[in-house]
Amino acid sequence: MRNVLNSYGRALLSQLHGKILLLSAVPFILSVVLWGALLYVGLQPLIDSLHALFTQYDFFRTSGQVLATFGLGMLKAVIVPLIAMFMLLPLMILTALIFMGLFAMPAIARHVGGRHFPQLEKKHGGSLLGSVGTSLATFLLFIIAWVILLPLYAFPPAALVAQAILWGWLTYRVMAYDAMADYASVDERHAIMREQRWPLLAIGMVSGAAGAVPGLLWMGGAMSVVFFPFLAAFAIWLYVLIFIFTGLWFQYYCLEALARLRGQRGMTDVAPADA
């Protein structure tokens, strides 16, 4: 736990570095352009399809009764846009993660590795294709588990716990790969992912909880046509900032774990430099 907290503190300080703050620009612009185009072309057809489905199977009455049970009857009028945004949210997060892996994580690795782990040998056990493949494969498994666990929403506390674990798992699988892509060999990465799975999952869960804030903004856009573009863009920007901080957190923790692993194996020349 001490290593988790230490890496958290170092990530928080690095987040304020001007170079790191600028990293948010490229993923943010790409995400806004991509999702601006997708929402402009596809959002209304998606809402129309869901509306027709709700009308055909009388889901409006059923959903209204369920919402009224929880004192949320006022949401009945916007239930279809809310569901549409709920369906799109994981895809939006996936694109932000991929853009992070492509454009931000390499710079984060150079920043953290060069400043704090200058003697740590790079073994290049990961690749660009490996990063994208890991993101897509992990996201596919996430979606399957997410769909299977949807019935838990009938009991909100259980649903919240399940979603926190799922988002934590998704985040740590993707971020840990990117954090070690340049420095760890394949065997070293597998060893760290196996030996440090619980601390890595904890970092992912905390980061996932922080990601709930922009998620609420994204969902809230369904209730306001006028402010939706601004809320959606602000949500994407917050996600990018949170992912950059998360990337820094994973980078510090994983490189520290890699230095310890090599030290245990007799490679004593890779101790990290002072912060």
Secondary structure as GFF3:
##gff-version 3
##sequence-region A 1 275
A	DSSP	alpha_helix	2	15	.	.	.	ID=ss1
A	DSSP	alpha_helix	18	22	.	.	.	ID=ss2
A	DSSP	alpha_helix	25	56	.	.	.	ID=ss3
A	DSSP	alpha_helix	59	69	.	.	.	ID=ss4
A	DSSP	three_ten_helix	73	78	.	.	.	ID=ss5
A	DSSP	alpha_helix	79	99	.	.	.	ID=ss6
A	DSSP	pi_helix	100	104	.	.	.	ID=ss7
A	DSSP	alpha_helix	105	116	.	.	.	ID=ss8
A	DSSP	alpha_helix	128	148	.	.	.	ID=ss9
A	DSSP	three_ten_helix	150	154	.	.	.	ID=ss10
A	DSSP	alpha_helix	156	180	.	.	.	ID=ss11
A	DSSP	alpha_helix	186	195	.	.	.	ID=ss12
A	DSSP	alpha_helix	197	210	.	.	.	ID=ss13
A	DSSP	alpha_helix	212	220	.	.	.	ID=ss14
A	DSSP	three_ten_helix	221	223	.	.	.	ID=ss15
A	DSSP	alpha_helix	228	264	.	.	.	ID=ss16
A	DSSP	three_ten_helix	268	270	.	.	.	ID=ss17
###
